[in-house]
Amino acid sequence: MINIRQRRQQISTALCEPGRRSIRAIGAVLGISKSSVHRHQAAIAQRNQFPESTLWETAAASNGYSVW
C-alpha cells in the first residue's frame, strides 16, 4: 500500500505527462478511485498559486530534503 505522498507524486506525474488523459483513466492506471484523483488534482491546482509549488511535488521535497 502506498502512502499519501507517493500517491500525490504519482498523480502529479500522470497529470504532467504529455497528452490528455481523463481522471478515470489516470485512476485506472494508478489503481485508485477517480474521486481520489480529482481530489489530488484540485489540491495540486490550489497549491500552484505559488511559483515554487512544482518543487513540492518532487520526491526529494516530500522526503524533507531541500531542493535548493
mmCIF file as Biopython writes it, N, C-alpha, C and O atoms, coordinates in Angstrom:
data_model
#
loop_
_atom_site.group_PDB
_atom_site.id
_atom_site.type_symbol
_atom_site.label_atom_id
_atom_site.label_alt_id
_atom_site.label_comp_id
_atom_site.label_asym_id
_atom_site.label_entity_id
_atom_site.label_seq_id
_atom_site.pdbx_PDB_ins_code
_atom_site.Cartn_x
_atom_site.Cartn_y
_atom_site.Cartn_z
_atom_site.occupancy
_atom_site.B_iso_or_equiv
_atom_site.auth_seq_id
_atom_site.auth_asym_id
_atom_site.pdbx_PDB_model_num
ATOM 1   N N  . MET A ? 1  ? 0.845   -1.176 0.000   1.0 0.0 1  A 1 
ATOM 2   C CA . MET A ? 1  ? 0.000   0.000  0.000   1.0 0.0 1  A 1 
ATOM 3   C C  . MET A ? 1  ? 0.892   1.242  0.000   1.0 0.0 1  A 1 
ATOM 4   O O  . MET A ? 1  ? 1.907   1.288  0.694   1.0 0.0 1  A 1 
ATOM 5   N N  . ILE A ? 2  ? 0.501   2.243  -0.785  1.0 0.0 2  A 1 
ATOM 6   C CA . ILE A ? 2  ? 1.305   3.457  -0.881  1.0 0.0 2  A 1 
ATOM 7   C C  . ILE A ? 2  ? 0.761   4.520  0.068   1.0 0.0 2  A 1 
ATOM 8   O O  . ILE A ? 2  ? -0.427  4.541  0.390   1.0 0.0 2  A 1 
ATOM 9   N N  . ASN A ? 3  ? 1.653   5.398  0.506   1.0 0.0 3  A 1 
ATOM 10  C CA . ASN A ? 3  ? 1.194   6.468  1.386   1.0 0.0 3  A 1 
ATOM 11  C C  . ASN A ? 3  ? 0.707   7.658  0.553   1.0 0.0 3  A 1 
ATOM 12  O O  . ASN A ? 3  ? 0.806   7.641  -0.674  1.0 0.0 3  A 1 
ATOM 13  N N  . ILE A ? 4  ? 0.195   8.660  1.204   1.0 0.0 4  A 1 
ATOM 14  C CA . ILE A ? 4  ? -0.428  9.778  0.510   1.0 0.0 4  A 1 
ATOM 15  C C  . ILE A ? 4  ? 0.578   10.595 -0.299  1.0 0.0 4  A 1 
ATOM 16  O O  . ILE A ? 4  ? 0.235   11.128 -1.354  1.0 0.0 4  A 1 
ATOM 17  N N  . ARG A ? 5  ? 1.814   10.697 0.184   1.0 0.0 5  A 1 
ATOM 18  C CA . ARG A ? 5  ? 2.834   11.443 -0.559  1.0 0.0 5  A 1 
ATOM 19  C C  . ARG A ? 5  ? 3.188   10.733 -1.860  1.0 0.0 5  A 1 
ATOM 20  O O  . ARG A ? 5  ? 3.341   11.375 -2.899  1.0 0.0 5  A 1 
ATOM 21  N N  . GLN A ? 6  ? 3.316   9.427  -1.804  1.0 0.0 6  A 1 
ATOM 22  C CA . GLN A ? 6  ? 3.613   8.669  -3.008  1.0 0.0 6  A 1 
ATOM 23  C C  . GLN A ? 6  ? 2.457   8.763  -3.999  1.0 0.0 6  A 1 
ATOM 24  O O  . GLN A ? 6  ? 2.672   8.890  -5.204  1.0 0.0 6  A 1 
ATOM 25  N N  . ARG A ? 7  ? 1.249   8.701  -3.492  1.0 0.0 7  A 1 
ATOM 26  C CA . ARG A ? 7  ? 0.071   8.818  -4.353  1.0 0.0 7  A 1 
ATOM 27  C C  . ARG A ? 7  ? 0.033   10.184 -5.022  1.0 0.0 7  A 1 
ATOM 28  O O  . ARG A ? 7  ? -0.250  10.291 -6.215  1.0 0.0 7  A 1 
ATOM 29  N N  . ARG A ? 8  ? 0.322   11.242 -4.239  1.0 0.0 8  A 1 
ATOM 30  C CA . ARG A ? 8  ? 0.318   12.599 -4.782  1.0 0.0 8  A 1 
ATOM 31  C C  . ARG A ? 8  ? 1.372   12.737 -5.875  1.0 0.0 8  A 1 
ATOM 32  O O  . ARG A ? 8  ? 1.124   13.373 -6.899  1.0 0.0 8  A 1 
ATOM 33  N N  . GLN A ? 9  ? 2.543   12.145 -5.664  1.0 0.0 9  A 1 
ATOM 34  C CA . GLN A ? 9  ? 3.599   12.202 -6.670  1.0 0.0 9  A 1 
ATOM 35  C C  . GLN A ? 9  ? 3.196   11.467 -7.941  1.0 0.0 9  A 1 
ATOM 36  O O  . GLN A ? 9  ? 3.452   11.945 -9.046  1.0 0.0 9  A 1 
ATOM 37  N N  . GLN A ? 10 ? 2.573   10.321 -7.787  1.0 0.0 10 A 1 
ATOM 38  C CA . GLN A ? 10 ? 2.138   9.555  -8.950  1.0 0.0 10 A 1 
ATOM 39  C C  . GLN A ? 10 ? 1.090   10.324 -9.751  1.0 0.0 10 A 1 
ATOM 40  O O  . GLN A ? 10 ? 1.143   10.355 -10.980 1.0 0.0 10 A 1 
ATOM 41  N N  . ILE A ? 11 ? 0.149   10.936 -9.061  1.0 0.0 11 A 1 
ATOM 42  C CA . ILE A ? 11 ? -0.901  11.693 -9.742  1.0 0.0 11 A 1 
ATOM 43  C C  . ILE A ? 11 ? -0.304  12.916 -10.417 1.0 0.0 11 A 1 
ATOM 44  O O  . ILE A ? 11 ? -0.652  13.226 -11.557 1.0 0.0 11 A 1 
ATOM 45  N N  . SER A ? 12 ? 0.590   13.614 -9.729  1.0 0.0 12 A 1 
ATOM 46  C CA . SER A ? 12 ? 1.242   14.781 -10.306 1.0 0.0 12 A 1 
ATOM 47  C C  . SER A ? 12 ? 2.017   14.407 -11.561 1.0 0.0 12 A 1 
ATOM 48  O O  . SER A ? 12 ? 1.967   15.119 -12.564 1.0 0.0 12 A 1 
ATOM 49  N N  . THR A ? 13 ? 2.727   13.302 -11.503 1.0 0.0 13 A 1 
ATOM 50  C CA . THR A ? 13 ? 3.487   12.825 -12.668 1.0 0.0 13 A 1 
ATOM 51  C C  . THR A ? 13 ? 2.553   12.485 -13.816 1.0 0.0 13 A 1 
ATOM 52  O O  . THR A ? 13 ? 2.829   12.833 -14.964 1.0 0.0 13 A 1 
ATOM 53  N N  . ALA A ? 14 ? 1.463   11.816 -13.522 1.0 0.0 14 A 1 
ATOM 54  C CA . ALA A ? 14 ? 0.500   11.441 -14.561 1.0 0.0 14 A 1 
ATOM 55  C C  . ALA A ? 14 ? -0.147  12.667 -15.190 1.0 0.0 14 A 1 
ATOM 56  O O  . ALA A ? 14 ? -0.407  12.679 -16.393 1.0 0.0 14 A 1 
ATOM 57  N N  . LEU A ? 15 ? -0.410  13.694 -14.395 1.0 0.0 15 A 1 
ATOM 58  C CA . LEU A ? 15 ? -1.023  14.906 -14.919 1.0 0.0 15 A 1 
ATOM 59  C C  . LEU A ? 15 ? -0.054  15.712 -15.776 1.0 0.0 15 A 1 
ATOM 60  O O  . LEU A ? 15 ? -0.479  16.439 -16.674 1.0 0.0 15 A 1 
ATOM 61  N N  . CYS A ? 16 ? 1.246   15.589 -15.506 1.0 0.0 16 A 1 
ATOM 62  C CA . CYS A ? 16 ? 2.260   16.348 -16.246 1.0 0.0 16 A 1 
ATOM 63  C C  . CYS A ? 16 ? 2.704   15.655 -17.527 1.0 0.0 16 A 1 
ATOM 64  O O  . CYS A ? 16 ? 3.383   16.269 -18.350 1.0 0.0 16 A 1 
ATOM 65  N N  . GLU A ? 17 ? 2.341   14.411 -17.712 1.0 0.0 17 A 1 
ATOM 66  C CA . GLU A ? 17 ? 2.729   13.693 -18.919 1.0 0.0 17 A 1 
ATOM 67  C C  . GLU A ? 17 ? 2.032   14.302 -20.127 1.0 0.0 17 A 1 
ATOM 68  O O  . GLU A ? 17 ? 0.907   14.791 -20.022 1.0 0.0 17 A 1 
ATOM 69  N N  . PRO A ? 18 ? 2.713   14.269 -21.289 1.0 0.0 18 A 1 
ATOM 70  C CA . PRO A ? 18 ? 2.090   14.828 -22.490 1.0 0.0 18 A 1 
ATOM 71  C C  . PRO A ? 18 ? 0.837   14.054 -22.894 1.0 0.0 18 A 1 
ATOM 72  O O  . PRO A ? 18 ? 0.731   12.849 -22.665 1.0 0.0 18 A 1 
ATOM 73  N N  . GLY A ? 19 ? -0.091  14.760 -23.488 1.0 0.0 19 A 1 
ATOM 74  C CA . GLY A ? 19 ? -1.352  14.155 -23.890 1.0 0.0 19 A 1 
ATOM 75  C C  . GLY A ? 19 ? -2.386  14.303 -22.797 1.0 0.0 19 A 1 
ATOM 76  O O  . GLY A ? 19 ? -2.050  14.402 -21.617 1.0 0.0 19 A 1 
ATOM 77  N N  . ARG A ? 20 ? -3.628  14.319 -23.188 1.0 0.0 20 A 1 
ATOM 78  C CA . ARG A ? 20 ? -4.710  14.468 -22.214 1.0 0.0 20 A 1 
ATOM 79  C C  . ARG A ? 20 ? -5.255  13.105 -21.854 1.0 0.0 20 A 1 
ATOM 80  O O  . ARG A ? 20 ? -5.545  12.279 -22.719 1.0 0.0 20 A 1 
ATOM 81  N N  . ARG A ? 21 ? -5.386  12.892 -20.565 1.0 0.0 21 A 1 
ATOM 82  C CA . ARG A ? 21 ? -6.000  11.661 -20.074 1.0 0.0 21 A 1 
ATOM 83  C C  . ARG A ? 21 ? -7.084  12.063 -19.090 1.0 0.0 21 A 1 
ATOM 84  O O  . ARG A ? 21 ? -6.958  13.052 -18.369 1.0 0.0 21 A 1 
ATOM 85  N N  . SER A ? 22 ? -8.118  11.300 -19.076 1.0 0.0 22 A 1 
ATOM 86  C CA . SER A ? 22 ? -9.224  11.599 -18.176 1.0 0.0 22 A 1 
ATOM 87  C C  . SER A ? 22 ? -8.859  11.207 -16.749 1.0 0.0 22 A 1 
ATOM 88  O O  . SER A ? 22 ? -7.925  10.441 -16.512 1.0 0.0 22 A 1 
ATOM 89  N N  . ILE A ? 23 ? -9.613  11.746 -15.819 1.0 0.0 23 A 1 
ATOM 90  C CA . ILE A ? 23 ? -9.430  11.410 -14.412 1.0 0.0 23 A 1 
ATOM 91  C C  . ILE A ? 23 ? -9.662  9.913  -14.211 1.0 0.0 23 A 1 
ATOM 92  O O  . ILE A ? 23 ? -8.958  9.262  -13.439 1.0 0.0 23 A 1 
ATOM 93  N N  . ARG A ? 24 ? -10.632 9.394  -14.898 1.0 0.0 24 A 1 
ATOM 94  C CA . ARG A ? 24 ? -10.938 7.957  -14.801 1.0 0.0 24 A 1 
ATOM 95  C C  . ARG A ? 24 ? -9.779  7.113  -15.319 1.0 0.0 24 A 1 
ATOM 96  O O  . ARG A ? 24 ? -9.449  6.085  -14.727 1.0 0.0 24 A 1 
ATOM 97  N N  . ALA A ? 25 ? -9.157  7.539  -16.423 1.0 0.0 25 A 1 
ATOM 98  C CA . ALA A ? 25 ? -8.032  6.791  -16.994 1.0 0.0 25 A 1 
ATOM 99  C C  . ALA A ? 25 ? -6.824  6.832  -16.064 1.0 0.0 25 A 1 
ATOM 100 O O  . ALA A ? 25 ? -6.149  5.819  -15.882 1.0 0.0 25 A 1 
ATOM 101 N N  . ILE A ? 26 ? -6.548  7.992  -15.474 1.0 0.0 26 A 1 
ATOM 102 C CA . ILE A ? 26 ? -5.430  8.103  -14.534 1.0 0.0 26 A 1 
ATOM 103 C C  . ILE A ? 26 ? -5.685  7.212  -13.324 1.0 0.0 26 A 1 
ATOM 104 O O  . ILE A ? 26 ? -4.783  6.512  -12.864 1.0 0.0 26 A 1 
ATOM 105 N N  . GLY A ? 27 ? -6.900  7.236  -12.812 1.0 0.0 27 A 1 
ATOM 106 C CA . GLY A ? 27 ? -7.255  6.386  -11.677 1.0 0.0 27 A 1 
ATOM 107 C C  . GLY A ? 27 ? -7.101  4.911  -11.990 1.0 0.0 27 A 1 
ATOM 108 O O  . GLY A ? 27 ? -6.632  4.135  -11.157 1.0 0.0 27 A 1 
ATOM 109 N N  . ALA A ? 28 ? -7.500  4.524  -13.201 1.0 0.0 28 A 1 
ATOM 110 C CA . ALA A ? 28 ? -7.391  3.120  -13.593 1.0 0.0 28 A 1 
ATOM 111 C C  . ALA A ? 28 ? -5.925  2.695  -13.689 1.0 0.0 28 A 1 
ATOM 112 O O  . ALA A ? 28 ? -5.576  1.591  -13.269 1.0 0.0 28 A 1 
ATOM 113 N N  . VAL A ? 29 ? -5.069  3.554  -14.233 1.0 0.0 29 A 1 
ATOM 114 C CA . VAL A ? 29 ? -3.652  3.233  -14.369 1.0 0.0 29 A 1 
ATOM 115 C C  . VAL A ? 29 ? -3.000  3.115  -12.995 1.0 0.0 29 A 1 
ATOM 116 O O  . VAL A ? 29 ? -2.190  2.217  -12.766 1.0 0.0 29 A 1 
ATOM 117 N N  . LEU A ? 30 ? -3.352  4.020  -12.079 1.0 0.0 30 A 1 
ATOM 118 C CA . LEU A ? 30 ? -2.735  4.036  -10.758 1.0 0.0 30 A 1 
ATOM 119 C C  . LEU A ? 30 ? -3.420  3.092  -9.769  1.0 0.0 30 A 1 
ATOM 120 O O  . LEU A ? 30 ? -2.878  2.811  -8.700  1.0 0.0 30 A 1 
ATOM 121 N N  . GLY A ? 31 ? -4.593  2.612  -10.120 1.0 0.0 31 A 1 
ATOM 122 C CA . GLY A ? 31 ? -5.304  1.685  -9.245  1.0 0.0 31 A 1 
ATOM 123 C C  . GLY A ? 31 ? -5.995  2.369  -8.074  1.0 0.0 31 A 1 
ATOM 124 O O  . GLY A ? 31 ? -6.127  1.784  -6.999  1.0 0.0 31 A 1 
ATOM 125 N N  . ILE A ? 32 ? -6.438  3.616  -8.283  1.0 0.0 32 A 1 
ATOM 126 C CA . ILE A ? 32 ? -7.156  4.358  -7.245  1.0 0.0 32 A 1 
ATOM 127 C C  . ILE A ? 32 ? -8.456  4.900  -7.832  1.0 0.0 32 A 1 
ATOM 128 O O  . ILE A ? 32 ? -8.655  4.876  -9.047  1.0 0.0 32 A 1 
ATOM 129 N N  . SER A ? 33 ? -9.325  5.383  -6.972  1.0 0.0 33 A 1 
ATOM 130 C CA . SER A ? 33 ? -10.622 5.861  -7.437  1.0 0.0 33 A 1 
ATOM 131 C C  . SER A ? 33 ? -10.491 7.199  -8.151  1.0 0.0 33 A 1 
ATOM 132 O O  . SER A ? 33 ? -9.558  7.965  -7.910  1.0 0.0 33 A 1 
ATOM 133 N N  . LYS A ? 34 ? -11.458 7.464  -9.043  1.0 0.0 34 A 1 
ATOM 134 C CA . LYS A ? 34 ? -11.422 8.733  -9.770  1.0 0.0 34 A 1 
ATOM 135 C C  . LYS A ? 34 ? -11.674 9.907  -8.836  1.0 0.0 34 A 1 
ATOM 136 O O  . LYS A ? 34 ? -11.186 11.007 -9.096  1.0 0.0 34 A 1 
ATOM 137 N N  . SER A ? 35 ? -12.418 9.706  -7.764  1.0 0.0 35 A 1 
ATOM 138 C CA . SER A ? 35 ? -12.641 10.795 -6.816  1.0 0.0 35 A 1 
ATOM 139 C C  . SER A ? 35 ? -11.356 11.165 -6.088  1.0 0.0 35 A 1 
ATOM 140 O O  . SER A ? 35 ? -11.131 12.334 -5.776  1.0 0.0 35 A 1 
ATOM 141 N N  . SER A ? 36 ? -10.515 10.177 -5.818  1.0 0.0 36 A 1 
ATOM 142 C CA . SER A ? 36 ? -9.225  10.443 -5.190  1.0 0.0 36 A 1 
ATOM 143 C C  . SER A ? 36 ? -8.321  11.218 -6.145  1.0 0.0 36 A 1 
ATOM 144 O O  . SER A ? 36 ? -7.629  12.146 -5.725  1.0 0.0 36 A 1 
ATOM 145 N N  . VAL A ? 37 ? -8.321  10.849 -7.417  1.0 0.0 37 A 1 
ATOM 146 C CA . VAL A ? 37 ? -7.531  11.570 -8.414  1.0 0.0 37 A 1 
ATOM 147 C C  . VAL A ? 37 ? -8.015  13.010 -8.505  1.0 0.0 37 A 1 
ATOM 148 O O  . VAL A ? 37 ? -7.206  13.937 -8.533  1.0 0.0 37 A 1 
ATOM 149 N N  . HIS A ? 38 ? -9.316  13.198 -8.550  1.0 0.0 38 A 1 
ATOM 150 C CA . HIS A ? 38 ? -9.880  14.545 -8.644  1.0 0.0 38 A 1 
ATOM 151 C C  . HIS A ? 38 ? -9.532  15.378 -7.415  1.0 0.0 38 A 1 
ATOM 152 O O  . HIS A ? 38 ? -9.202  16.557 -7.542  1.0 0.0 38 A 1 
ATOM 153 N N  . ARG A ? 39 ? -9.599  14.791 -6.248  1.0 0.0 39 A 1 
ATOM 154 C CA . ARG A ? 39 ? -9.270  15.500 -5.005  1.0 0.0 39 A 1 
ATOM 155 C C  . ARG A ? 39 ? -7.808  15.951 -5.006  1.0 0.0 39 A 1 
ATOM 156 O O  . ARG A ? 39 ? -7.502  17.082 -4.629  1.0 0.0 39 A 1 
ATOM 157 N N  . HIS A ? 40 ? -6.906  15.058 -5.432  1.0 0.0 40 A 1 
ATOM 158 C CA . HIS A ? 40 ? -5.493  15.414 -5.512  1.0 0.0 40 A 1 
ATOM 159 C C  . HIS A ? 40 ? -5.250  16.465 -6.599  1.0 0.0 40 A 1 
ATOM 160 O O  . HIS A ? 40 ? -4.434  17.370 -6.427  1.0 0.0 40 A 1 
ATOM 161 N N  . GLN A ? 41 ? -5.960  16.335 -7.706  1.0 0.0 41 A 1 
ATOM 162 C CA . GLN A ? 41 ? -5.818  17.308 -8.792  1.0 0.0 41 A 1 
ATOM 163 C C  . GLN A ? 41 ? -6.248  18.699 -8.321  1.0 0.0 41 A 1 
ATOM 164 O O  . GLN A ? 41 ? -5.591  19.689 -8.643  1.0 0.0 41 A 1 
ATOM 165 N N  . ALA A ? 42 ? -7.327  18.781 -7.573  1.0 0.0 42 A 1 
ATOM 166 C CA . ALA A ? 42 ? -7.784  20.068 -7.040  1.0 0.0 42 A 1 
ATOM 167 C C  . ALA A ? 42 ? -6.784  20.638 -6.038  1.0 0.0 42 A 1 
ATOM 168 O O  . ALA A ? 42 ? -6.546  21.846 -6.023  1.0 0.0 42 A 1 
ATOM 169 N N  . ALA A ? 43 ? -6.202  19.790 -5.210  1.0 0.0 43 A 1 
ATOM 170 C CA . ALA A ? 43 ? -5.206  20.246 -4.232  1.0 0.0 43 A 1 
ATOM 171 C C  . ALA A ? 43 ? -3.949  20.747 -4.932  1.0 0.0 43 A 1 
ATOM 172 O O  . ALA A ? 43 ? -3.371  21.752 -4.521  1.0 0.0 43 A 1 
ATOM 173 N N  . ILE A ? 44 ? -3.526  20.060 -5.976  1.0 0.0 44 A 1 
ATOM 174 C CA . ILE A ? 44 ? -2.351  20.489 -6.738  1.0 0.0 44 A 1 
ATOM 175 C C  . ILE A ? 44 ? -2.632  21.833 -7.398  1.0 0.0 44 A 1 
ATOM 176 O O  . ILE A ? 44 ? -1.777  22.718 -7.389  1.0 0.0 44 A 1 
ATOM 177 N N  . ALA A ? 45 ? -3.821  21.991 -7.969  1.0 0.0 45 A 1 
ATOM 178 C CA . ALA A ? 45 ? -4.182  23.262 -8.602  1.0 0.0 45 A 1 
ATOM 179 C C  . ALA A ? 45 ? -4.196  24.403 -7.587  1.0 0.0 45 A 1 
ATOM 180 O O  . ALA A ? 45 ? -3.773  25.516 -7.900  1.0 0.0 45 A 1 
ATOM 181 N N  . GLN A ? 46 ? -4.669  24.140 -6.398  1.0 0.0 46 A 1 
ATOM 182 C CA . GLN A ? 46 ? -4.696  25.161 -5.360  1.0 0.0 46 A 1 
ATOM 183 C C  . GLN A ? 46 ? -3.278  25.527 -4.918  1.0 0.0 46 A 1 
ATOM 184 O O  . GLN A ? 46 ? -2.992  26.699 -4.674  1.0 0.0 46 A 1 
ATOM 185 N N  . ARG A ? 47 ? -2.400  24.548 -4.814  1.0 0.0 47 A 1 
ATOM 186 C CA . ARG A ? 47 ? -1.019  24.823 -4.422  1.0 0.0 47 A 1 
ATOM 187 C C  . ARG A ? 47 ? -0.253  25.562 -5.500  1.0 0.0 47 A 1 
ATOM 188 O O  . ARG A ? 47 ? 0.730   26.236 -5.194  1.0 0.0 47 A 1 
ATOM 189 N N  . ASN A ? 48 ? -0.669  25.458 -6.750  1.0 0.0 48 A 1 
ATOM 190 C CA . ASN A ? 48 ? 0.058   26.073 -7.858  1.0 0.0 48 A 1 
ATOM 191 C C  . ASN A ? 48 ? -0.036  27.593 -7.878  1.0 0.0 48 A 1 
ATOM 192 O O  . ASN A ? 48 ? 0.453   28.220 -8.818  1.0 0.0 48 A 1 
ATOM 193 N N  . GLN A ? 49 ? -0.639  28.190 -6.885  1.0 0.0 49 A 1 
ATOM 194 C CA . GLN A ? 49 ? -0.671  29.643 -6.820  1.0 0.0 49 A 1 
ATOM 195 C C  . GLN A ? 49 ? 0.685   30.208 -6.400  1.0 0.0 49 A 1 
ATOM 196 O O  . GLN A ? 49 ? 0.907   31.414 -6.507  1.0 0.0 49 A 1 
ATOM 197 N N  . PHE A ? 50 ? 1.593   29.358 -5.926  1.0 0.0 50 A 1 
ATOM 198 C CA . PHE A ? 50 ? 2.927   29.777 -5.520  1.0 0.0 50 A 1 
ATOM 199 C C  . PHE A ? 50 ? 3.930   29.339 -6.571  1.0 0.0 50 A 1 
ATOM 200 O O  . PHE A ? 50 ? 3.835   28.217 -7.069  1.0 0.0 50 A 1 
ATOM 201 N N  . PRO A ? 51 ? 4.897   30.193 -6.930  1.0 0.0 51 A 1 
ATOM 202 C CA . PRO A ? 51 ? 5.848   29.846 -8.007  1.0 0.0 51 A 1 
ATOM 203 C C  . PRO A ? 51 ? 6.673   28.593 -7.718  1.0 0.0 51 A 1 
ATOM 204 O O  . PRO A ? 51 ? 7.001   27.848 -8.641  1.0 0.0 51 A 1 
ATOM 205 N N  . GLU A ? 52 ? 7.008   28.353 -6.465  1.0 0.0 52 A 1 
ATOM 206 C CA . GLU A ? 52 ? 7.859   27.212 -6.131  1.0 0.0 52 A 1 
ATOM 207 C C  . GLU A ? 52 ? 7.070   25.926 -5.888  1.0 0.0 52 A 1 
ATOM 208 O O  . GLU A ? 52 ? 7.656   24.912 -5.511  1.0 0.0 52 A 1 
ATOM 209 N N  . SER A ? 53 ? 5.785   25.949 -6.092  1.0 0.0 53 A 1 
ATOM 210 C CA . SER A ? 53 ? 4.946   24.805 -5.738  1.0 0.0 53 A 1 
ATOM 211 C C  . SER A ? 53 ? 5.247   23.554 -6.556  1.0 0.0 53 A 1 
ATOM 212 O O  . SER A ? 53 ? 5.007   22.447 -6.075  1.0 0.0 53 A 1 
ATOM 213 N N  . THR A ? 54 ? 5.761   23.691 -7.770  1.0 0.0 54 A 1 
ATOM 214 C CA . THR A ? 54 ? 6.081   22.489 -8.549  1.0 0.0 54 A 1 
ATOM 215 C C  . THR A ? 54 ? 7.197   21.692 -7.886  1.0 0.0 54 A 1 
ATOM 216 O O  . THR A ? 54 ? 7.281   20.477 -8.069  1.0 0.0 54 A 1 
ATOM 217 N N  . LEU A ? 55 ? 8.049   22.357 -7.120  1.0 0.0 55 A 1 
ATOM 218 C CA . LEU A ? 55 ? 9.121   21.650 -6.409  1.0 0.0 55 A 1 
ATOM 219 C C  . LEU A ? 55 ? 8.572   20.807 -5.263  1.0 0.0 55 A 1 
ATOM 220 O O  . LEU A ? 55 ? 9.190   19.816 -4.875  1.0 0.0 55 A 1 
ATOM 221 N N  . TRP A ? 56 ? 7.434   21.184 -4.726  1.0 0.0 56 A 1 
ATOM 222 C CA . TRP A ? 56 ? 6.848   20.463 -3.601  1.0 0.0 56 A 1 
ATOM 223 C C  . TRP A ? 56 ? 6.385   19.070 -4.012  1.0 0.0 56 A 1 
ATOM 224 O O  . TRP A ? 56 ? 6.267   18.181 -3.169  1.0 0.0 56 A 1 
ATOM 225 N N  . GLU A ? 57 ? 6.127   18.878 -5.284  1.0 0.0 57 A 1 
ATOM 226 C CA . GLU A ? 57 ? 5.613   17.602 -5.773  1.0 0.0 57 A 1 
ATOM 227 C C  . GLU A ? 57 ? 6.723   16.595 -6.057  1.0 0.0 57 A 1 
ATOM 228 O O  . GLU A ? 57 ? 6.436   15.456 -6.424  1.0 0.0 57 A 1 
ATOM 229 N N  . THR A ? 58 ? 7.981   16.990 -5.894  1.0 0.0 58 A 1 
ATOM 230 C CA . THR A ? 58 ? 9.086   16.075 -6.194  1.0 0.0 58 A 1 
ATOM 231 C C  . THR A ? 58 ? 9.332   15.115 -5.038  1.0 0.0 58 A 1 
ATOM 232 O O  . THR A ? 58 ? 8.909   15.359 -3.908  1.0 0.0 58 A 1 
ATOM 233 N N  . ALA A ? 59 ? 10.019  14.028 -5.339  1.0 0.0 59 A 1 
ATOM 234 C CA . ALA A ? 59 ? 10.332  13.031 -4.312  1.0 0.0 59 A 1 
ATOM 235 C C  . ALA A ? 59 ? 11.269  13.604 -3.258  1.0 0.0 59 A 1 
ATOM 236 O O  . ALA A ? 59 ? 11.128  13.304 -2.072  1.0 0.0 59 A 1 
ATOM 237 N N  . ALA A ? 60 ? 12.230  14.430 -3.683  1.0 0.0 60 A 1 
ATOM 238 C CA . ALA A ? 60 ? 13.186  14.998 -2.730  1.0 0.0 60 A 1 
ATOM 239 C C  . ALA A ? 60 ? 12.486  15.907 -1.728  1.0 0.0 60 A 1 
ATOM 240 O O  . ALA A ? 60 ? 12.798  15.871 -0.537  1.0 0.0 60 A 1 
ATOM 241 N N  . ALA A ? 61 ? 11.556  16.709 -2.190  1.0 0.0 61 A 1 
ATOM 242 C CA . ALA A ? 61 ? 10.852  17.629 -1.291  1.0 0.0 61 A 1 
ATOM 243 C C  . ALA A ? 61 ? 9.958   16.879 -0.313  1.0 0.0 61 A 1 
ATOM 244 O O  . ALA A ? 61 ? 9.850   17.265 0.850   1.0 0.0 61 A 1 
ATOM 245 N N  . SER A ? 62 ? 9.327   15.830 -0.767  1.0 0.0 62 A 1 
ATOM 246 C CA . SER A ? 62 ? 8.435   15.098 0.130   1.0 0.0 62 A 1 
ATOM 247 C C  . SER A ? 62 ? 9.201   14.293 1.177   1.0 0.0 62 A 1 
ATOM 248 O O  . SER A ? 62 ? 8.643   13.933 2.214   1.0 0.0 62 A 1 
ATOM 249 N N  . ASN A ? 63 ? 10.480  14.009 0.908   1.0 0.0 63 A 1 
ATOM 250 C CA . ASN A ? 63 ? 11.300  13.308 1.874   1.0 0.0 63 A 1 
ATOM 251 C C  . ASN A ? 63 ? 11.958  14.251 2.874   1.0 0.0 63 A 1 
ATOM 252 O O  . ASN A ? 63 ? 12.679  13.809 3.769   1.0 0.0 63 A 1 
ATOM 253 N N  . GLY A ? 64 ? 11.712  15.537 2.723   1.0 0.0 64 A 1 
ATOM 254 C CA . GLY A ? 64 ? 12.240  16.511 3.666   1.0 0.0 64 A 1 
ATOM 255 C C  . GLY A ? 64 ? 13.578  17.093 3.277   1.0 0.0 64 A 1 
ATOM 256 O O  . GLY A ? 64 ? 14.181  17.823 4.063   1.0 0.0 64 A 1 
ATOM 257 N N  . TYR A ? 65 ? 14.057  16.791 2.085   1.0 0.0 65 A 1 
ATOM 258 C CA . TYR A ? 65 ? 15.332  17.329 1.637   1.0 0.0 65 A 1 
ATOM 259 C C  . TYR A ? 65 ? 15.107  18.668 0.970   1.0 0.0 65 A 1 
ATOM 260 O O  . TYR A ? 65 ? 14.067  18.889 0.348   1.0 0.0 65 A 1 
ATOM 261 N N  . SER A ? 66 ? 16.055  19.548 1.091   1.0 0.0 66 A 1 
ATOM 262 C CA . SER A ? 66 ? 15.990  20.845 0.431   1.0 0.0 66 A 1 
ATOM 263 C C  . SER A ? 66 ? 16.258  20.633 -1.065  1.0 0.0 66 A 1 
ATOM 264 O O  . SER A ? 66 ? 17.184  19.914 -1.439  1.0 0.0 66 A 1 
ATOM 265 N N  . VAL A ? 67 ? 15.452  21.257 -1.902  1.0 0.0 67 A 1 
ATOM 266 C CA . VAL A ? 67 ? 15.625  21.128 -3.339  1.0 0.0 67 A 1 
ATOM 267 C C  . VAL A ? 67 ? 16.380  22.329 -3.902  1.0 0.0 67 A 1 
ATOM 268 O O  . VAL A ? 67 ? 16.551  22.444 -5.116  1.0 0.0 67 A 1 
ATOM 269 N N  . TRP A ? 68 ? 16.827  23.214 -3.029  1.0 0.0 68 A 1 
ATOM 270 C CA . TRP A ? 68 ? 17.593  24.371 -3.496  1.0 0.0 68 A 1 
ATOM 271 C C  . TRP A ? 68 ? 19.029  24.125 -3.339  1.0 0.0 68 A 1 
ATOM 272 O O  . TRP A ? 68 ? 19.843  24.985 -3.678  1.0 0.0 68 A 1 
#
